[in-house]
Amino acid sequence: MSAATAAAIPAGNRYGAIELKTIYRKNWFRGFIISVVLHLLIVGSYYLNQILADQAPPMVTVRHINLSEIGPPPSITNANTPPPIAVSAPTAKPSVGAPVPVPDAEVSPEQTIATQEEMSQQVAPIIGDGTGDGSFVIEDDIVIDGPPADFVPVEKEPQIIKQVKPEYPELAMRAALEGKVWVKIWVDKEGKPREVVVLKSDSEIFNEPAVAAARQFLFTPAYMNNGPVDVWVSVPFNFKLADR
């Protein structure tokens, strides 16, 4: 628009950048004031509700009670007295430590009791070989015999010199049962079985015959450091029918 044309337009009808800037500033200021007021109202209402809730008096519930429901007041004299505890009396009087009267005829007038001083003067018996040097002589050695460990290192293993065949159980024979039993035998220093333990068994019916046969075995003793030692020896027993 030319300057001549703008001058020809009346002042009240003009509308352009200048007028828009003026209106924008006014509206922005008004919107800012309104938003601040709204925020203050929202925040102020929240804190106002908190203050009013804190200042509100607590609710008290009153219950009407009749005098007939209230019992008598406790006694002042018995207020601090604990309740009595019931103790059951013994059914019979204890007889331990109860003195028993003795007739005078049974009491010996010459019997006296030694005092502590007289007892301290007694000489204790001498225990030893009589040499006076306090040494002791043990005539018999006390040997504690027990089963050996499961594994005992030996230089020479025990060998079977007598072997006994177990008896076949009649019930197992009728039922055509077969099986195998592993036992371990405690062989002492003389090569004799001291104890027999079943390690594994296919059927319990064969355990007793296998243990009875193992107790009749004889071995050569095991040796370690040029001396016999006790060891455990494992022996299997096969129970098999001849016709199979």
VOLUMSE-476536 format. One record per residue (C-alpha): x, y, z; residue in three letters. Coordinates in steps of 0.05 Angstrom, whole numbers, padded with zeros to 5 digits, always signed. Layout:
N
XYZALA ...
END
This chain:
244
+00000+00000+00000MET +00028+00068-00018SER +00035+00125+00031ALA -00019+00165-00006ALA -00068+00108-00001THR -00053+00098+00074ALA -00063+00171+00087ALA -00130+00169+00051ALA -00156+00114+00100ILE -00186+00141+00164PRO -00148+00127+00229ALA -00204+00084+00259GLY -00205+00036+00201ASN -00130+00023+00197ARG -00107-00050+00213TYR -00035-00074+00203GLY +00030-00097+00237ALA +00031-00040+00287ILE -00040-00054+00310GLU -00026-00129+00314LEU +00036-00118+00358LYS -00004-00073+00404THR -00061-00124+00410ILE -00011-00181+00420TYR +00023-00147+00479ARG -00043-00132+00513LYS -00069-00203+00504ASN -00003-00235+00527TRP -00003-00194+00590PHE -00075-00211+00604ARG -00063-00286+00593GLY -00002-00285+00639PHE -00041-00251+00695ILE -00098-00302+00687ILE -00051-00362+00688SER -00016-00337+00751VAL -00082-00326+00785VAL -00106-00396+00767LEU -00042-00428+00793HIS -00047-00389+00858LEU -00119-00411+00866LEU -00103-00485+00854ILE -00042-00487+00899VAL -00075-00444+00952GLY -00137-00489+00954SER -00093-00551+00965TYR -00055-00521+01024TYR -00120-00491+01052LEU -00152-00559+01053ASN -00091-00587+01090GLN -00094-00532+01142ILE -00169-00541+01153LEU -00161-00616+01159ALA -00107-00609+01212ASP -00149-00559+01252GLN -00212-00601+01249ALA -00230-00629+01318PRO -00225-00705+01327PRO -00287-00747+01326MET -00307-00772+01394VAL -00357-00828+01402THR -00396-00827+01467VAL -00428-00891+01492ARG -00481-00889+01545HIS -00470-00942+01599ILE -00521-00958+01652ASN -00499-00961+01724LEU -00522-01033+01728SER -00468-01053+01678GLU -00412-01025+01721ILE -00388-01072+01776GLY -00365-01053+01845PRO -00298-01017+01851PRO -00237-01058+01872PRO -00217-01059+01945SER -00161-01012+01965ILE -00130-01062+02014THR -00127-01119+01964ASN -00108-01078+01903ALA -00034-01096+01905ASN -00042-01167+01932THR -00023-01220+01880PRO -00072-01277+01869PRO -00057-01339+01909PRO -00021-01396+01874ILE -00048-01465+01884ALA +00008-01514+01905VAL -00008-01587+01904SER +00013-01622+01967ALA +00056-01685+01962PRO +00018-01749+01965THR +00069-01783+02009ALA +00123-01756+02054LYS +00194-01766+02029PRO +00232-01820+02066SER +00302-01800+02042VAL +00341-01767+02098GLY +00288-01778+02150ALA +00319-01797+02217PRO +00299-01865+02244VAL +00303-01875+02319PRO +00348-01932+02343VAL +00340-01965+02411PRO +00394-01951+02462ASP +00411-02024+02466ALA +00435-02025+02394GLU +00481-01965+02402VAL +00553-01982+02418SER +00582-01934+02470PRO +00653-01948+02446GLU +00639-01929+02373GLN +00670-01861+02356THR +00674-01820+02292ILE +00742-01794+02269ALA +00750-01719+02264THR +00777-01682+02204GLN +00845-01672+02238GLU +00851-01747+02254GLU +00833-01765+02183MET +00886-01718+02155SER +00939-01753+02196GLN +00925-01821+02164GLN +00979-01845+02116VAL +00953-01863+02047ALA +00969-01933+02023PRO +01030-01939+01977ILE +01013-01962+01907ILE +01071-01989+01867GLY +01123-02043+01867ASP +01150-02027+01937GLY +01215-01995+01912THR +01195-01927+01939GLY +01212-01889+01874ASP +01139-01882+01855GLY +01144-01929+01795SER +01090-01978+01777PHE +01094-02048+01749VAL +01038-02072+01703ILE +01037-02147+01705GLU +00985-02159+01650ASP +00978-02117+01587ASP +00906-02095+01572ILE +00893-02108+01499VAL +00831-02077+01467ILE +00810-02122+01410ASP +00767-02094+01355GLY +00753-02104+01281PRO +00805-02077+01232PRO +00794-02019+01185ALA +00760-02031+01118ASP +00828-02024+01084PHE +00892-02048+01117VAL +00957-02046+01077PRO +00991-02114+01079VAL +01054-02144+01049GLU +01022-02213+01042LYS +00949-02226+01028GLU +00913-02282+01065PRO +00901-02346+01026GLN +00843-02395+01034ILE +00866-02462+01060ILE +00798-02490+01078LYS +00736-02476+01037GLN +00665-02499+01055VAL +00610-02502+01004LYS +00544-02471+01030PRO +00481-02513+01033GLU +00429-02497+00981TYR +00363-02475+01014PRO +00309-02526+01002GLU +00256-02472+00990LEU +00300-02438+00938ALA +00313-02505+00905MET +00238-02519+00899ARG +00226-02450+00871ALA +00286-02458+00824ALA +00318-02394+00851LEU +00391-02377+00838GLU +00434-02320+00863GLY +00500-02294+00888LYS +00521-02269+00957VAL +00582-02227+00972TRP +00607-02229+01044VAL +00668-02200+01079LYS +00704-02241+01132ILE +00745-02213+01189TRP +00808-02257+01188VAL +00848-02252+01252ASP +00922-02261+01263LYS +00914-02336+01265GLU +00876-02340+01200GLY +00809-02355+01232LYS +00744-02319+01216PRO +00722-02274+01273ARG +00661-02241+01240GLU +00622-02246+01175VAL +00582-02189+01144VAL +00538-02193+01082VAL +00559-02140+01031LEU +00510-02154+00974LYS +00458-02207+00961SER +00413-02224+00903ASP +00363-02256+00950SER +00359-02257+01026GLU +00344-02331+01026ILE +00417-02345+01010PHE +00447-02300+01064ASN +00444-02348+01123GLU +00476-02408+01086PRO +00531-02362+01059ALA +00548-02334+01128VAL +00547-02405+01159ALA +00596-02430+01106ALA +00641-02369+01113ALA +00649-02381+01188ARG +00681-02449+01173GLN +00734-02421+01126PHE +00808-02422+01145LEU +00861-02375+01118PHE +00935-02362+01121THR +00945-02298+01163PRO +00960-02232+01129ALA +01029-02203+01144TYR +01054-02132+01150MET +01123-02112+01176ASN +01141-02185+01188ASN +01080-02196+01234GLY +01009-02221+01226PRO +00952-02170+01224VAL +00876-02172+01223ASP +00843-02158+01155VAL +00777-02162+01120TRP +00770-02211+01061VAL +00714-02210+01010SER +00688-02277+00987VAL +00631-02290+00936PRO +00583-02349+00941PHE +00547-02372+00879ASN +00481-02410+00887PHE +00467-02444+00821LYS +00426-02506+00806LEU +00464-02565+00775ALA +00411-02580+00723ASP +00416-02511+00692ARG 
END
